[in-house]
Amino acid sequence: MISNLEEAADLLKIDDDLVFGLPISSVLAQRFRLPTIDPSEFPEMVRLQIEKRLPYSAEEVTTDFEVFEQENGESIVSAVAVSNQHLDEIAAPLIDRGFIPRQVTVYASQRGSTHVPQGRALLIYPEGEALVSAITENGRVTLTRTLEGIGREMLQSDLPQLALSAELQGIPASFPNVLLDETCYELRDMVHEIVDRRPELVGTETPPATVKLNLLPESWRELRAQIVRRAEWKKRLIWAAGAYAGIILLFLAYLIYARIHIAYLERQIAHDAPQTDFIKAADAKWKALGPAIDTRYYPVEILQHLQESLPSPDIHITAYNQSARQISIDGEATSAALAYQFAEKLKKNEGLRIFEFTMSDPRILPNNHAQFRIEGRPK
């Protein structure tokens, strides 16, 4: 069983969604009837009403309110205030550890909203070593009181005084719902005799109902926003560090794989080197012997194809030279056009497709004949 906030704080994690329920002794609850006007003007009107009843300045307290009923042109408002200094003191075990609540509300309001969300109810339950009572209307706390004791005489004095205070604030003194905490079971008959209604026993809410009331001070809001931003940056840095580490690991894995693969290729190359050298030597020999054994390089065959490619008897071949894989043809034509026709026919000759022919511009002789030179290189 957790007995104080220090023990509770030890069980919390920084990303927990924390709602802080205040005891009755820490707050001032008031019920107002205000004219039904523009809702935007309500906060200022409620603030003025609360300031009249507070022993603090407006800057020293945090307030919030809820409109829970409207009738006859009036709005019934439940307003609650808490001293910022007192709030800092009781929540110090949480704040000192960096746990900033998302919401600060009143535990009595949570209990009332859980068990009697509609209608009027009287709640009696222990807070610490004291016995407290609260009146709720539609789940909103409108009046609170710390009872002096649990004796019959004390209760017979305190509960009627609570009913009288309720009537002075315009709250009907009859309670359709009376809720008694199950830890106060021995008081059930006594309360029944005083309020003339059988109390309903209730246990601890797990969790209590969600309420709108929020007394979170502005300084806490700013601190919580800073913590949230820090947490977001921390998450981003962790993700960035994780991504960077992942990239580094992938790069190291790639380097290891590359080294292993390179070593494997080097072993394969070394293993295949004798066979590769043999193939290279054989290829070189075949290339050297190619012109001798390849009929396409035989001079007779080439000359035959040259003869086939002559476009006209007016072209005369004056010189033919052939090396291992290259040929050159010198000749004379009656015109430069015939020389070009001859070069084109050589390129289209199927038997000479192994060569790539080039011809420079023919030289025109005094008799207007064209002297040309065509060279053929293997493709």
C-alpha positions as CSV (number, residue, x, y, z in Angstrom):
1,M,0.0,0.0,0.0
2,I,1.4,3.4,-1.0
3,S,1.2,5.8,2.0
4,N,2.7,9.1,0.5
5,L,3.7,10.9,-2.7
6,E,7.4,9.9,-2.2
7,E,6.6,6.3,-2.6
8,A,4.2,7.0,-5.5
9,A,6.9,9.0,-7.3
10,D,9.3,6.1,-7.1
11,L,6.9,4.0,-9.1
12,L,6.3,6.5,-11.9
13,K,8.0,6.7,-15.3
14,I,8.7,10.0,-17.0
15,D,6.3,9.3,-19.9
16,D,3.4,8.3,-17.6
17,D,0.1,10.3,-18.1
18,L,-0.2,11.8,-14.6
19,V,-3.4,13.3,-13.2
20,F,-3.0,14.8,-9.7
21,G,-6.1,14.8,-7.5
22,L,-6.0,17.3,-4.7
23,P,-7.5,16.7,-1.2
24,I,-10.4,18.8,0.0
25,S,-8.2,20.5,2.6
26,S,-6.1,22.1,-0.2
27,V,-8.8,23.8,-2.1
28,L,-11.6,26.4,-1.8
29,A,-14.8,25.3,-3.6
30,Q,-17.6,27.8,-4.3
31,R,-20.9,27.7,-5.9
32,F,-22.1,30.9,-7.8
33,R,-25.2,31.9,-9.6
34,L,-24.3,34.3,-12.4
35,P,-26.3,35.8,-15.2
36,T,-26.3,33.8,-18.4
37,I,-24.1,36.0,-20.7
38,D,-21.4,35.7,-23.3
39,P,-19.3,32.6,-22.2
40,S,-16.2,34.6,-22.9
41,E,-17.0,36.9,-20.0
42,F,-17.5,34.1,-17.5
43,P,-13.8,33.7,-16.5
44,E,-13.5,37.3,-15.5
45,M,-16.8,37.3,-13.5
46,V,-15.8,34.1,-11.7
47,R,-12.3,35.5,-10.9
48,L,-13.9,38.5,-9.3
49,Q,-16.3,36.4,-7.2
50,I,-13.4,34.2,-6.1
51,E,-11.1,37.1,-5.2
52,K,-13.8,38.4,-2.8
53,R,-13.5,35.1,-0.8
54,L,-9.8,34.4,-1.0
55,P,-7.1,35.5,1.6
56,Y,-4.6,35.6,-1.4
57,S,-4.1,37.8,-4.3
58,A,-5.2,36.6,-7.7
59,E,-1.5,36.1,-8.8
60,E,-1.0,33.6,-5.9
61,V,-3.8,31.2,-6.8
62,T,-4.9,29.0,-9.7
63,T,-8.6,28.8,-10.4
64,D,-10.9,27.0,-12.7
65,F,-14.7,26.7,-13.0
66,E,-17.4,24.7,-14.7
67,V,-21.0,25.6,-15.6
68,F,-23.1,22.6,-14.7
69,E,-26.6,24.0,-14.8
70,Q,-28.6,26.8,-16.5
71,E,-32.1,27.9,-15.5
72,N,-34.2,31.1,-15.5
73,G,-31.6,33.1,-17.3
74,E,-28.9,32.2,-14.7
75,S,-25.9,29.9,-14.9
76,I,-24.9,27.8,-11.8
77,V,-21.1,27.7,-11.6
78,S,-18.7,25.4,-9.6
79,A,-15.5,27.3,-9.0
80,V,-12.4,25.9,-7.3
81,A,-9.2,27.7,-6.3
82,V,-5.8,26.5,-4.9
83,S,-2.8,28.4,-3.5
84,N,0.1,28.0,-5.8
85,Q,2.6,27.9,-2.9
86,H,0.6,25.2,-1.2
87,L,0.3,23.3,-4.4
88,D,4.1,23.5,-4.9
89,E,4.6,22.2,-1.3
90,I,2.3,19.2,-1.5
91,A,3.4,18.2,-5.1
92,A,7.2,18.7,-4.3
93,P,8.0,14.9,-4.4
94,L,6.6,14.8,-8.0
95,I,8.0,18.1,-9.2
96,D,11.5,17.6,-7.8
97,R,11.7,14.3,-9.8
98,G,10.5,16.0,-13.0
99,F,7.0,14.5,-13.0
100,I,4.7,17.3,-14.1
101,P,1.0,16.3,-14.0
102,R,-1.1,16.7,-17.2
103,Q,-4.0,17.8,-15.0
104,V,-4.5,19.0,-11.4
105,T,-8.0,18.4,-10.2
106,V,-9.9,17.6,-7.0
107,Y,-10.3,14.0,-5.9
108,A,-13.8,14.6,-4.6
109,S,-14.8,15.8,-8.0
110,Q,-13.4,12.6,-9.5
111,R,-15.3,10.5,-7.0
112,G,-18.5,12.3,-7.6
113,S,-18.2,12.1,-11.4
114,T,-17.5,8.4,-11.1
115,H,-20.4,7.4,-8.9
116,V,-23.1,10.2,-9.3
117,P,-22.4,12.0,-12.6
118,Q,-25.9,13.4,-12.6
119,G,-27.8,14.8,-9.6
120,R,-26.8,15.8,-6.1
121,A,-24.7,13.7,-3.8
122,L,-23.0,13.8,-0.3
123,L,-19.6,12.1,-0.2
124,I,-18.0,11.1,3.1
125,Y,-14.5,9.6,3.0
126,P,-11.1,9.8,4.8
127,E,-8.3,11.9,3.6
128,G,-5.1,11.0,5.4
129,E,-6.1,11.0,9.1
130,A,-9.1,13.3,8.7
131,L,-12.7,12.5,7.7
132,V,-14.0,14.9,5.0
133,S,-17.3,15.5,3.3
134,A,-18.2,17.1,-0.1
135,I,-21.3,18.0,-1.9
136,T,-21.3,17.4,-5.6
137,E,-23.9,18.5,-8.2
138,N,-23.7,16.7,-11.6
139,G,-20.3,15.5,-10.6
140,R,-19.0,19.0,-9.7
141,V,-17.8,19.9,-6.2
142,T,-19.8,22.8,-4.9
143,L,-19.1,22.6,-1.1
144,T,-16.5,20.9,1.1
145,R,-15.9,20.5,4.8
146,T,-13.4,18.7,7.0
147,L,-15.3,16.9,9.8
148,E,-14.1,17.3,13.3
149,G,-14.2,13.6,14.2
150,I,-16.1,10.3,13.8
151,G,-17.9,10.2,17.1
152,R,-21.7,10.4,17.1
153,E,-21.7,13.8,18.7
154,M,-19.2,15.2,16.2
155,L,-21.1,13.9,13.2
156,Q,-24.5,15.1,14.7
157,S,-22.9,18.5,14.9
158,D,-20.9,18.6,11.6
159,L,-23.3,17.1,9.1
160,P,-26.2,19.5,10.0
161,Q,-23.8,22.4,9.8
162,L,-22.8,21.2,6.3
163,A,-26.4,21.1,5.3
164,L,-26.9,24.6,6.7
165,S,-23.9,25.9,4.7
166,A,-25.3,24.3,1.6
167,E,-28.7,26.0,2.0
168,L,-26.9,29.3,2.5
169,Q,-25.3,28.8,-0.9
170,G,-28.6,27.8,-2.5
171,I,-27.9,24.1,-2.4
172,P,-30.9,22.0,-1.3
173,A,-30.1,20.3,2.0
174,S,-31.6,16.9,1.0
175,F,-29.3,14.5,-0.6
176,P,-30.7,11.8,-3.0
177,N,-27.3,10.1,-3.0
178,V,-25.1,9.6,0.1
179,L,-21.8,7.9,-0.6
180,L,-19.6,6.5,2.2
181,D,-16.2,5.2,1.7
182,E,-16.0,1.4,2.4
183,T,-13.2,2.0,4.9
184,C,-15.8,3.9,7.0
185,Y,-18.2,1.0,7.1
186,E,-18.7,1.3,10.9
187,L,-20.2,4.8,10.4
188,R,-22.9,3.6,8.0
189,D,-25.7,3.3,10.5
190,M,-24.7,6.6,12.3
191,V,-24.7,8.5,9.0
192,H,-28.0,6.9,8.1
193,E,-29.6,8.2,11.3
194,I,-28.3,11.8,10.8
195,V,-29.1,12.3,7.1
196,D,-32.1,10.0,7.0
197,R,-30.8,8.1,4.0
198,R,-29.0,4.8,3.8
199,P,-25.4,5.5,2.6
200,E,-24.0,3.6,-0.4
201,L,-20.6,2.1,0.2
202,V,-18.0,2.9,-2.5
203,G,-14.4,1.7,-3.0
204,T,-11.4,3.3,-4.5
205,E,-11.9,4.1,-8.2
206,T,-9.5,2.5,-10.6
207,P,-9.4,4.7,-12.4
208,P,-11.8,7.5,-11.5
209,A,-13.9,9.3,-14.1
210,T,-12.3,12.0,-16.3
211,V,-13.2,15.5,-15.2
212,K,-12.8,18.8,-17.0
213,L,-11.6,20.8,-13.9
214,N,-7.9,21.6,-14.2
215,L,-6.0,23.6,-11.7
216,L,-2.6,23.2,-13.4
217,P,-0.6,26.4,-12.7
218,E,0.8,28.4,-15.6
219,S,4.4,27.8,-14.3
220,W,3.8,24.1,-14.4
221,R,2.4,24.3,-17.9
222,E,5.5,25.9,-19.1
223,L,7.7,23.5,-17.2
224,R,5.7,20.5,-18.6
225,A,6.0,22.0,-22.1
226,Q,9.8,22.2,-21.7
227,I,10.0,18.6,-20.4
228,V,7.8,17.4,-23.3
229,R,10.1,19.3,-25.8
230,R,13.2,17.8,-24.1
231,A,11.7,14.3,-24.3
232,E,10.9,14.9,-28.0
233,W,14.5,16.0,-28.7
234,K,15.8,13.1,-26.7
235,K,13.7,10.7,-28.8
236,R,14.9,12.3,-32.0
237,L,18.5,12.1,-30.8
238,I,18.1,8.5,-29.9
239,W,16.5,7.7,-33.3
240,A,19.3,9.7,-35.0
241,A,21.9,7.9,-33.0
242,G,20.3,4.6,-33.8
243,A,20.1,5.4,-37.5
244,Y,23.7,6.5,-37.5
245,A,24.8,3.3,-35.7
246,G,22.7,1.3,-38.1
247,I,24.5,3.0,-41.1
248,I,27.9,2.4,-39.5
249,L,27.0,-1.3,-38.9
250,L,25.8,-1.7,-42.5
251,F,29.0,0.0,-43.8
252,L,31.2,-2.3,-41.6
253,A,29.2,-5.3,-42.8
254,Y,29.7,-4.2,-46.4
255,L,33.4,-3.8,-45.8
256,I,33.6,-7.2,-44.3
257,Y,31.6,-8.7,-47.2
258,A,33.7,-6.8,-49.8
259,R,37.0,-8.0,-48.2
260,I,35.7,-11.6,-48.2
261,H,34.4,-11.3,-51.7
262,I,37.7,-9.7,-53.0
263,A,39.7,-12.5,-51.2
264,Y,37.5,-15.1,-52.9
265,L,37.9,-13.5,-56.3
266,E,41.6,-13.3,-55.8
267,R,41.7,-17.0,-55.0
268,Q,39.6,-17.8,-58.0
269,I,41.9,-15.6,-60.2
270,A,45.0,-17.3,-58.8
271,H,43.4,-20.7,-59.3
272,D,42.4,-19.9,-62.9
273,A,45.6,-18.1,-63.8
274,P,47.4,-21.0,-65.6
275,Q,44.3,-21.7,-67.7
276,T,43.8,-18.0,-68.4
277,D,47.4,-17.7,-69.5
278,F,47.1,-20.7,-71.7
279,I,43.9,-19.3,-73.4
280,K,45.6,-15.9,-73.9
281,A,48.7,-17.5,-75.5
282,A,46.5,-19.7,-77.7
283,D,44.4,-16.7,-78.7
284,A,47.6,-14.8,-79.6
285,K,48.8,-17.7,-81.7
286,W,45.5,-18.0,-83.5
287,K,45.4,-14.3,-84.2
288,A,48.9,-14.5,-85.6
289,L,48.0,-17.5,-87.7
290,G,44.6,-16.1,-88.7
291,P,45.6,-14.5,-92.0
292,A,47.3,-17.7,-93.0
293,I,44.4,-20.0,-92.4
294,D,41.4,-17.7,-92.8
295,T,40.4,-17.8,-96.4
296,R,38.8,-14.4,-96.1
297,Y,42.3,-12.9,-95.8
298,Y,43.8,-14.8,-98.8
299,P,45.1,-12.2,-101.4
300,V,43.5,-14.1,-104.2
301,E,40.1,-14.0,-102.5
302,I,40.4,-10.3,-101.7
303,L,41.5,-9.5,-105.3
304,Q,38.6,-11.4,-106.6
305,H,36.2,-9.3,-104.4
306,L,38.0,-6.1,-105.5
307,Q,37.4,-7.1,-109.1
308,E,33.7,-7.7,-108.4
309,S,33.4,-4.2,-106.8
310,L,34.7,-2.3,-109.8
311,P,31.8,-0.1,-111.0
312,S,33.4,0.6,-114.4
313,P,36.3,-0.5,-116.7
314,D,37.4,3.2,-116.4
315,I,38.9,2.4,-112.9
316,H,42.3,0.8,-112.9
317,I,44.0,-0.6,-109.8
318,T,47.6,0.5,-109.9
319,A,48.9,-1.0,-106.6
320,Y,47.8,-3.5,-104.0
321,N,49.5,-4.0,-100.7
322,Q,48.5,-6.5,-97.9
323,S,50.0,-7.0,-94.5
324,A,48.8,-9.6,-91.9
325,R,45.5,-7.9,-91.4
326,Q,45.5,-4.7,-93.4
327,I,45.2,-3.9,-97.1
328,S,45.7,-0.8,-99.2
329,I,44.6,-0.1,-102.8
330,D,46.0,2.5,-105.1
331,G,44.2,3.3,-108.3
332,E,43.1,5.8,-111.0
333,A,39.7,6.6,-112.3
334,T,38.5,8.8,-115.1
335,S,36.6,10.9,-112.5
336,A,36.4,11.4,-108.8
337,A,32.8,10.1,-108.8
338,L,33.9,6.7,-110.0
339,A,36.5,6.5,-107.2
340,Y,33.8,7.2,-104.6
341,Q,31.5,4.6,-106.2
342,F,34.3,2.1,-106.0
343,A,34.8,2.8,-102.3
344,E,31.1,2.4,-101.6
345,K,30.9,-0.9,-103.4
346,L,33.9,-2.2,-101.4
347,K,32.0,-1.4,-98.2
348,K,28.9,-3.3,-99.4
349,N,30.7,-6.3,-100.7
350,E,29.8,-9.3,-98.4
351,G,33.2,-10.9,-98.9
352,L,35.0,-7.8,-97.7
353,R,32.8,-7.2,-94.6
354,I,35.7,-8.1,-92.3
355,F,37.4,-4.8,-93.3
356,E,36.5,-1.2,-92.5
357,F,37.4,0.9,-95.6
358,T,38.4,4.5,-95.6
359,M,39.4,6.8,-98.5
360,S,40.8,10.2,-98.5
361,D,39.8,12.7,-101.1
362,P,41.1,11.7,-104.6
363,R,43.9,13.8,-106.2
364,I,42.9,15.3,-109.6
365,L,45.5,14.8,-112.3
366,P,46.2,17.2,-115.2
367,N,44.2,15.0,-117.5
368,N,41.2,15.3,-115.1
369,H,41.6,11.7,-113.9
370,A,41.3,11.0,-110.2
371,Q,44.1,9.2,-108.3
372,F,42.9,7.6,-105.1
373,R,44.0,5.4,-102.2
374,I,41.7,3.1,-100.2
375,E,42.8,1.5,-96.9
376,G,41.1,-1.5,-95.2
377,R,41.5,-2.4,-91.6
378,P,39.9,-5.3,-89.8
379,K,36.8,-4.5,-87.8
